Amino acid sequence: MTVRWITRIWMIAALLASASIFAQGVPQLKVRAHLEPSGTVVAGSEVKLVVECLTTTFFTEAPDWPLFNVPGALVALPDEQAENLHETIDGVAWYGVSRAYRIVPQAAGALSIPAFAITVHPGPGGANVPATLTTPALKFVATVPEGAEGMRIFFPTQKLSATQTLTPSLHDLKAGGSLTRSVTQVAAGTESMLIPPVEFSEVDGLKRYPKQSATRNVIQDRAGLVAGERTDSATYVIDRSGKFKLPPVTIEWWNTAGKRKESIVLPAVSFSASSANERPLFDIPADALSKGGVHRILIIDRWQAILAAGLLVFAVALVWAYPGLAARFRHVRQALLDARKRHADSAAPAWRALQVAARKGPLKSTIPLLYRWMDRSSDLKHPAQVDELNALGGPQLDALVSAVHAHYSNQPVSRSDWRKSQHALGSAVKRTRKKRAMQSPLPPLNKY
């Protein structure tokens, strides 16, 4: 009896569990959405769209939260964990998750939040088949302070600064090249996602490719959020040569401290692009430029090609003519060495050395230099003989000759006046040179 009753009790429990599972086999689903705050808000302030997905069982996966567009507003879904829900509605237990979208209106007026679909994955009764929930459409009204009615985008912040950069340099731009213009905004005490984007204008002769913006928040440990930073960029590809001008960029913002409209004007950019005789082999895909992909355009200019060919020809000719040039260089070098040696062995250096020794040194050091000059002089006979100086004439030369003889005879020698001897030698040499020039090189004719 005991075993039989135990068996009956187990069967009854199994039937109850099966009934419970069957009851959960068709899970109920529900979606709710509301705004925080509701009603009228100030443009530039944040509005939360709280969306709740509920089921009577459970979700096997996180819902697929999509992004949507609201004209005249920025929409973002922060990277925050979903909030788990558990509540009883009409006696039925509901379980779910909620996420909060952030909507920032940028102008005054009525804004409509469209209905959008969310894919959910309900519990075991759904056999892991995804289901779709559609949110209700909502509306709210945004206003702006007095004095900001004409602003295209209402952006309130404590302080805003903006700078622009250009890459590469504006020098040496050519058709087929590219120029990137970047504008960086820094807003004090404001998250980067709230900073409005910068719009770059189209320019005739340039192809504009917007790039994905970059944002970051400047956060300090104690102060928290200090500022938000946003950088917008656009790459302009140059289609032709000529002069171009990127128009100025005007950024309007609302000063919350001074409660007034202010604007920042970044100056226009003017540049010129020279022509390139060769066009690119293919165009750069627009999506590659918009996503900041690395790209390079190769342009071969005609004059650059001619210069490169000329340099190549010169290098080949230099290699071919190297043996002859090397031999000529050695010949010229040897000729220079020979000329230097001939000059060193000529009468002029010997005469300068004789002058220095005669003015400063003793006679015994002057006499060898005197013979050296006489041996190298073309105006005197060779080999040099001091007695030949007597033939040149002049009492001063006789005194010089007598001093030389006395030196070699070991007799006392009185130092002669070298200045007078130098003048006498110069005069005698000039007379000898003039006399030789007047002599005819022809032998005398026979006279009959």
C-alpha positions as CSV (number, residue, x, y, z in Angstrom):
1,M,0.0,0.0,0.0
2,T,2.7,2.4,0.9
3,V,4.5,2.0,-2.5
4,R,1.3,2.4,-4.3
5,W,0.4,5.6,-2.6
6,I,3.9,7.0,-3.2
7,T,3.5,6.2,-6.9
8,R,0.2,8.0,-7.0
9,I,1.6,11.0,-5.3
10,W,4.5,11.2,-7.8
11,M,2.1,11.0,-10.8
12,I,-0.1,13.8,-9.4
13,A,3.0,16.0,-8.9
14,A,4.1,15.3,-12.4
15,L,0.7,16.2,-13.8
16,L,0.7,19.5,-11.9
17,A,4.2,20.3,-13.1
18,S,3.2,19.5,-16.7
19,A,0.2,21.8,-16.3
20,S,2.4,24.6,-15.0
21,I,4.8,24.2,-17.9
22,F,1.8,24.1,-20.3
23,A,0.5,27.3,-18.8
24,Q,3.8,28.9,-19.3
25,G,4.1,27.5,-22.9
26,V,2.4,30.6,-24.4
27,P,4.2,33.5,-22.7
28,Q,2.6,36.8,-22.7
29,L,4.5,39.9,-23.9
30,K,4.1,43.6,-23.3
31,V,6.1,46.8,-24.0
32,R,5.7,50.2,-22.3
33,A,7.4,53.5,-22.9
34,H,7.2,56.9,-21.2
35,L,9.2,60.2,-21.2
36,E,11.1,61.7,-18.2
37,P,10.3,64.5,-17.8
38,S,7.0,64.6,-19.6
39,G,5.5,67.7,-21.2
40,T,7.4,70.8,-22.2
41,V,11.2,70.8,-21.9
42,V,13.9,73.3,-22.7
43,A,15.9,72.6,-25.9
44,G,19.4,71.4,-25.2
45,S,18.3,69.6,-22.1
46,E,18.1,65.8,-21.8
47,V,14.9,63.8,-22.1
48,K,14.8,60.2,-21.2
49,L,12.7,57.7,-23.2
50,V,12.3,54.7,-20.8
51,V,11.3,51.5,-22.7
52,E,10.2,48.4,-20.7
53,C,9.9,44.9,-22.3
54,L,7.9,42.4,-20.1
55,T,7.0,38.7,-20.3
56,T,5.2,36.3,-18.1
57,T,8.1,33.8,-18.3
58,F,11.6,35.1,-18.9
59,F,13.9,36.2,-21.7
60,T,16.7,33.9,-22.8
61,E,18.6,36.7,-24.4
62,A,18.8,40.5,-24.1
63,P,16.4,42.4,-26.3
64,D,17.8,44.0,-29.5
65,W,17.6,47.7,-28.7
66,P,17.6,49.7,-32.0
67,L,18.5,53.3,-32.6
68,F,16.0,55.6,-34.3
69,N,15.9,59.2,-35.6
70,V,14.0,62.1,-34.2
71,P,14.2,65.1,-36.6
72,G,15.6,68.1,-34.7
73,A,17.1,66.1,-31.9
74,L,20.0,63.9,-31.0
75,V,19.3,60.3,-30.0
76,A,21.7,58.1,-28.1
77,L,21.6,54.8,-26.2
78,P,24.2,54.9,-23.4
79,D,26.3,51.9,-22.6
80,E,24.5,51.2,-19.4
81,Q,23.3,47.9,-18.0
82,A,19.6,47.2,-18.4
83,E,17.4,47.3,-15.3
84,N,15.6,44.1,-14.4
85,L,11.9,44.3,-13.7
86,H,9.5,42.1,-11.6
87,E,6.0,43.2,-10.9
88,T,2.5,41.8,-10.6
89,I,-0.2,43.0,-12.9
90,D,-3.8,41.8,-12.4
91,G,-2.5,38.9,-10.3
92,V,0.0,37.8,-12.9
93,A,3.7,37.9,-12.4
94,W,5.6,39.8,-15.1
95,Y,9.4,39.8,-15.6
96,G,11.4,42.1,-17.9
97,V,14.1,44.6,-18.6
98,S,14.2,48.4,-19.3
99,R,16.6,50.7,-21.0
100,A,16.6,54.5,-21.2
101,Y,17.3,56.3,-24.5
102,R,18.6,59.9,-24.2
103,I,17.0,62.5,-26.5
104,V,18.3,66.1,-26.7
105,P,16.2,68.5,-28.7
106,Q,18.2,71.1,-30.6
107,A,15.5,73.6,-31.6
108,A,12.2,74.8,-30.4
109,G,9.0,73.0,-31.5
110,A,7.0,69.8,-31.3
111,L,9.0,66.7,-31.7
112,S,7.7,63.2,-32.5
113,I,9.2,60.0,-31.4
114,P,8.3,57.3,-33.9
115,A,7.2,53.8,-33.0
116,F,10.0,51.3,-33.4
117,A,10.3,47.5,-33.2
118,I,12.2,45.7,-30.5
119,T,13.2,42.0,-31.0
120,V,12.9,39.9,-27.8
121,H,13.6,36.3,-27.0
122,P,10.9,34.8,-24.7
123,G,11.3,31.8,-22.4
124,P,10.8,28.1,-22.9
125,G,7.3,28.2,-24.1
126,G,8.4,30.2,-27.1
127,A,10.7,27.4,-28.3
128,N,13.5,30.0,-28.7
129,V,11.5,31.8,-31.4
130,P,12.2,35.6,-31.4
131,A,9.2,37.9,-31.1
132,T,8.7,41.6,-32.0
133,L,7.3,44.3,-29.8
134,T,6.4,47.7,-31.1
135,T,6.7,50.8,-28.9
136,P,4.0,53.5,-28.9
137,A,4.6,56.8,-30.7
138,L,5.2,59.7,-28.3
139,K,5.4,63.5,-28.6
140,F,6.8,66.3,-26.6
141,V,7.4,70.1,-27.0
142,A,10.7,71.9,-26.7
143,T,11.1,75.6,-26.1
144,V,14.2,78.0,-26.1
145,P,14.9,81.0,-24.0
146,E,14.2,84.5,-25.1
147,G,16.8,85.6,-27.6
148,A,17.5,82.2,-29.0
149,E,14.5,81.9,-31.3
150,G,16.5,82.3,-34.5
151,M,19.2,79.7,-33.7
152,R,19.3,76.8,-36.1
153,I,20.7,74.5,-33.4
154,F,20.2,75.4,-29.7
155,F,23.2,74.2,-27.8
156,P,23.5,75.5,-24.2
157,T,26.8,75.2,-22.4
158,Q,28.9,77.1,-19.9
159,K,31.8,77.7,-22.3
160,L,32.7,76.6,-25.8
161,S,35.9,76.8,-27.8
162,A,36.7,75.6,-31.3
163,T,39.8,75.2,-33.4
164,Q,40.5,73.9,-37.0
165,T,43.4,72.0,-38.5
166,L,44.4,71.3,-42.1
167,T,46.4,68.3,-43.3
168,P,48.6,68.2,-45.2
169,S,50.2,71.6,-45.6
170,L,48.6,74.0,-48.1
171,H,51.9,74.2,-50.0
172,D,52.5,72.1,-53.1
173,L,48.9,70.8,-53.5
174,K,48.1,69.3,-56.9
175,A,45.1,68.0,-58.8
176,G,44.3,64.5,-57.6
177,G,45.6,65.2,-54.1
178,S,43.4,65.7,-51.0
179,L,43.1,68.1,-48.1
180,T,41.5,67.2,-44.7
181,R,39.7,69.9,-42.7
182,S,39.1,69.1,-39.0
183,V,37.2,71.1,-36.4
184,T,37.5,70.4,-32.7
185,Q,34.9,71.7,-30.2
186,V,35.4,71.6,-26.5
187,A,32.4,72.3,-24.3
188,A,32.9,72.9,-20.5
189,G,30.7,70.7,-18.3
190,T,28.9,69.1,-21.2
191,E,29.0,65.5,-22.4
192,S,30.6,65.1,-25.8
193,M,27.5,63.4,-27.2
194,L,25.5,66.6,-26.7
195,I,27.8,68.7,-28.9
196,P,26.2,69.4,-32.3
197,P,28.2,68.2,-35.4
198,V,29.8,70.7,-37.7
199,E,28.6,70.9,-41.3
200,F,31.2,71.2,-44.0
201,S,30.1,73.0,-47.3
202,E,30.5,71.7,-50.8
203,V,33.1,73.5,-52.9
204,D,33.1,73.6,-56.7
205,G,36.1,71.5,-58.0
206,L,36.4,69.5,-54.8
207,K,34.8,66.2,-53.8
208,R,33.7,66.2,-50.1
209,Y,34.0,63.0,-48.1
210,P,32.8,63.4,-44.5
211,K,34.6,61.3,-41.9
212,Q,33.3,59.7,-38.8
213,S,33.4,62.1,-35.9
214,A,35.5,61.4,-32.7
215,T,34.2,62.2,-29.2
216,R,35.6,61.9,-25.8
217,N,34.7,63.1,-22.3
218,V,37.4,64.8,-20.1
219,I,36.8,63.3,-16.6
220,Q,38.8,64.0,-13.4
221,D,38.7,61.9,-10.2
222,R,37.3,64.6,-7.9
223,A,35.7,67.0,-10.3
224,G,33.9,64.4,-12.4
225,L,33.0,65.6,-15.9
226,V,35.1,68.6,-16.8
227,A,34.4,68.9,-20.6
228,G,33.3,67.2,-23.7
229,E,35.3,67.1,-26.9
230,R,34.1,66.5,-30.4
231,T,36.1,66.5,-33.7
232,D,34.4,66.5,-37.1
233,S,36.5,66.1,-40.3
234,A,35.9,66.1,-44.0
235,T,38.4,65.2,-46.7
236,Y,38.3,67.2,-50.0
237,V,39.7,65.5,-53.1
238,I,41.0,68.0,-55.6
239,D,39.5,67.4,-59.1
240,R,41.4,70.1,-61.1
241,S,44.0,72.8,-60.8
242,G,43.2,76.3,-59.8
243,K,42.4,78.4,-56.8
244,F,39.9,77.2,-54.1
245,K,38.3,78.5,-51.0
246,L,36.8,76.6,-48.1
247,P,34.1,78.9,-46.6
248,P,34.3,79.9,-43.0
249,V,32.6,77.7,-40.3
250,T,30.2,79.4,-38.0
251,I,29.2,77.7,-34.7
252,E,26.4,79.1,-32.7
253,W,25.8,78.3,-29.0
254,W,23.9,79.5,-26.0
255,N,25.9,80.9,-23.1
256,T,24.1,79.5,-20.0
257,A,26.1,81.8,-17.7
258,G,25.5,85.0,-19.6
259,K,22.1,83.8,-20.9
260,R,22.9,85.1,-24.4
261,K,23.6,83.7,-27.9
262,E,27.2,83.6,-29.0
263,S,29.0,82.4,-32.1
264,I,32.5,81.2,-33.1
265,V,33.7,81.9,-36.6
266,L,36.6,79.8,-38.0
267,P,38.2,81.6,-40.9
268,A,38.0,80.6,-44.5
269,V,40.8,78.6,-46.1
270,S,42.2,79.6,-49.4
271,F,44.7,77.5,-51.4
272,S,45.9,76.8,-54.9
273,A,46.5,73.5,-56.6
274,S,48.8,73.0,-59.5
275,S,48.0,70.8,-62.5
276,A,49.1,67.2,-62.7
277,N,49.6,65.8,-66.1
278,E,48.7,62.3,-65.0
279,R,45.3,61.5,-63.4
280,P,44.9,58.8,-60.8
281,L,44.4,55.3,-62.1
282,F,41.1,54.9,-60.1
283,D,38.9,56.9,-57.8
284,I,39.1,56.4,-54.0
285,P,35.9,54.8,-52.7
286,A,33.8,57.3,-50.8
287,D,33.2,54.9,-47.9
288,A,37.0,54.5,-47.4
289,L,37.5,58.3,-47.1
290,S,34.4,58.7,-44.8
291,K,35.7,56.0,-42.5
292,G,39.2,57.5,-42.2
293,G,40.8,54.7,-44.2
294,V,44.5,55.1,-45.1
295,H,44.8,56.2,-48.7
296,R,47.5,57.5,-51.0
297,I,47.2,59.1,-54.5
298,L,50.2,58.7,-56.8
299,I,50.6,61.5,-59.3
300,I,53.6,61.5,-61.8
301,D,54.3,65.0,-63.1
302,R,55.9,65.4,-66.6
303,W,58.7,67.6,-65.4
304,Q,59.5,65.3,-62.5
305,A,59.6,62.4,-64.9
306,I,62.0,64.3,-67.2
307,L,64.2,65.2,-64.3
308,A,64.3,61.6,-63.1
309,A,65.1,60.4,-66.6
310,G,67.9,63.0,-66.9
311,L,69.4,62.0,-63.6
312,L,69.3,58.4,-64.6
313,V,71.0,59.1,-67.9
314,F,73.6,61.2,-66.1
315,A,74.3,58.4,-63.7
316,V,74.7,55.9,-66.5
317,A,77.0,58.2,-68.4
318,L,79.1,58.8,-65.3
319,V,79.6,55.1,-64.8
320,W,80.5,54.6,-68.4
321,A,83.0,57.5,-68.5
322,Y,84.5,56.8,-65.1
323,P,87.7,55.1,-66.3
324,G,88.5,58.0,-68.7
325,L,87.6,60.6,-66.1
326,A,89.7,58.9,-63.5
327,A,92.7,58.8,-65.8
328,R,92.2,62.5,-66.7
329,F,92.0,63.3,-63.0
330,R,95.2,61.6,-62.3
331,H,96.9,63.4,-65.2
332,V,95.6,66.8,-64.0
333,R,96.7,66.0,-60.5
334,Q,100.2,65.0,-61.6
335,A,100.4,68.2,-63.8
336,L,99.5,70.3,-60.7
337,L,102.2,68.5,-58.6
338,D,104.8,69.1,-61.4
339,A,103.9,72.8,-61.7
340,R,104.1,73.2,-57.9
341,K,107.5,71.5,-57.9
342,R,108.7,73.7,-60.8
343,H,107.6,76.8,-58.9
344,A,109.4,75.6,-55.8
345,D,112.6,75.0,-57.8
346,S,112.4,78.4,-59.6
347,A,114.3,81.6,-58.8
348,A,111.5,83.5,-57.1
349,P,111.2,81.3,-54.0
350,A,115.0,81.1,-53.8
351,W,115.2,84.9,-54.0
352,R,112.6,85.3,-51.2
353,A,114.6,82.9,-49.0
354,L,117.8,84.8,-49.7
355,Q,116.2,88.1,-48.7
356,V,114.9,86.7,-45.4
357,A,118.3,85.1,-44.5
358,A,120.4,88.2,-45.5
359,R,118.3,90.6,-43.4
360,K,118.2,88.4,-40.3
361,G,120.8,85.7,-40.4
362,P,124.6,85.5,-40.4
363,L,126.6,85.5,-43.6
364,K,127.4,81.8,-43.3
365,S,123.7,81.0,-43.7
366,T,123.2,83.6,-46.4
367,I,126.0,82.4,-48.8
368,P,124.4,78.9,-49.5
369,L,121.1,80.7,-50.3
370,L,123.0,83.1,-52.6
371,Y,124.4,80.2,-54.6
372,R,121.0,78.5,-54.7
373,W,119.4,81.6,-56.2
374,M,122.2,82.0,-58.7
375,D,121.8,78.3,-59.8
376,R,118.1,78.8,-60.4
377,S,118.3,82.2,-62.1
378,S,118.0,82.2,-65.8
379,D,119.8,85.5,-66.0
380,L,123.1,84.1,-64.8
381,K,125.5,81.4,-66.1
382,H,125.4,77.9,-64.7
383,P,127.0,76.5,-62.7
384,A,126.9,79.5,-60.4
385,Q,130.1,81.3,-59.7
386,V,130.3,84.2,-57.4
387,D,133.0,85.8,-59.5
388,E,130.5,86.3,-62.2
389,L,128.9,89.0,-60.1
390,N,132.0,91.1,-60.7
391,A,131.1,91.1,-64.4
392,L,127.7,92.6,-63.6
393,G,129.5,95.7,-62.3
394,G,129.1,98.0,-59.3
395,P,131.2,98.5,-56.2
396,Q,128.5,97.1,-53.9
397,L,128.6,93.8,-55.8
398,D,132.4,93.8,-55.5
399,A,132.1,94.1,-51.7
400,L,129.6,91.2,-51.7
401,V,132.0,89.0,-53.7
402,S,134.9,89.9,-51.4
403,A,132.9,89.0,-48.4
404,V,132.1,85.6,-49.9
405,H,135.8,84.9,-50.6
406,A,136.8,86.0,-47.2
407,H,134.2,83.6,-45.7
408,Y,135.6,80.6,-47.5
409,S,139.2,81.7,-46.7
410,N,138.4,81.7,-43.0
411,Q,139.3,85.4,-42.8
412,P,137.4,88.0,-40.7
413,V,134.3,89.2,-42.6
414,S,132.5,92.5,-42.0
415,R,128.8,92.3,-42.5
416,S,127.9,94.2,-45.7
417,D,124.8,96.3,-46.2
418,W,122.4,93.8,-47.7
419,R,119.9,96.5,-48.8
420,K,122.5,98.0,-51.1
421,S,123.7,94.6,-52.3
422,Q,120.0,93.6,-53.0
423,H,119.5,96.8,-55.0
424,A,122.7,96.3,-56.9
425,L,121.8,92.7,-57.7
426,G,118.4,93.7,-59.0
427,S,119.8,96.4,-61.2
428,A,122.5,94.1,-62.6
429,V,120.0,91.4,-63.4
430,K,117.7,93.9,-65.1
431,R,120.6,95.1,-67.3
432,T,121.6,91.6,-68.2
433,R,118.0,90.7,-69.1
434,K,117.6,93.8,-71.2
435,K,120.9,93.1,-73.0
436,R,119.9,89.6,-73.8
437,A,116.6,90.7,-75.1
438,M,118.3,93.2,-77.5
439,Q,120.5,90.5,-79.0
440,S,119.3,89.0,-82.3
441,P,118.8,85.2,-82.3
442,L,120.1,85.1,-85.9
443,P,123.9,84.7,-86.6
444,P,125.5,87.8,-88.2
445,L,125.5,87.9,-92.0
446,N,128.7,87.6,-94.0
447,K,129.9,90.9,-95.4
448,Y,131.6,91.1,-98.7
